Amino acid sequence: MRYRPISPAALAAELTDRVAALPNRRLAVAVDGADAATDTSGLADALVAPLRLLGRATVRVSARGFLRPASLRFEHGKQNPDARYTDWLDLGGLRREVLDPLTAGGTGEVLPALWDTTRDRATRLARVPVPESGVVLVNGEFLLGAGLAFDLVVHLWLSPAALHRRLPADDAWALPAYERYEAEVDPSSLADVVVRVDDPRHPAVYEPEG
């Protein structure tokens, strides 16, 4: 595989151009990657100001605001990698409250977060209107392969060695979940843009040969 080195600033600019080139309607853009080992939030945040300068209003959503209640997430223990992969994210809630409103005929109003995991209760946040040309930037893990309707997906990829190295000790138990995602979904094959982030200071964009 061939990767093109790029600076973080240039990456943000390049992704901004990719989003700006999409149809001028409400869009959902995802930044996908292992939460414990990649900075999906930082990359999504870096797109906000440039898109707004181009006249595209933006709303930020973290998938962590759509985790299921603790009683469901931790039914099989707090460090169960299979549960983290299949049971932690409330896919239905994310689809219903964020993605469906952006479709033609949708309300155009999204809920920035559904569940407060610190207090383990509903956030009760107000819905946010998204203008006709607005962009909702969603970051999180395991966002591909679940039928979520994103208009553009950026996947932050780590080599197996880097994934082992970058996972904090407290999250090492989740490694089988990330390995399962790689094996079963192959997110790099589904994403629109794949960025290798073995060294986050020196990312590289995958460029298909031919």
Sequence and secondary structure as in RCSB ss.txt:
>XXXX:A:sequence
MRYRPISPAALAAELTDRVAALPNRRLAVAVDGADAATDTSGLADALVAPLRLLGRATVRVSARGFLRPASLRFE
HGKQNPDARYTDWLDLGGLRREVLDPLTAGGTGEVLPALWDTTRDRATRLARVPVPESGVVLVNGEFLLGAGLAF
DLVVHLWLSPAALHRRLPADDAWALPAYERYEAEVDPSSLADVVVRVDDPRHPAVYEPEG
>XXXX:A:secstr
  EEE  HHHHHHHHHHHHHTS SS EEEEEE  TTTS HHHHHHHHHHHHHHTT  EEEEEGGGGB  HHHHTT
T TT HHHHHHTSB HHHHIIIIIGGGSTTS SEE S SEETTTTEE     EE  TT EEEEEESS SSS    
SEEEEEE  HHHHHHHS GGGGGGHHHHHHHHHHT HHHH SEEEE SSTTS EEE    
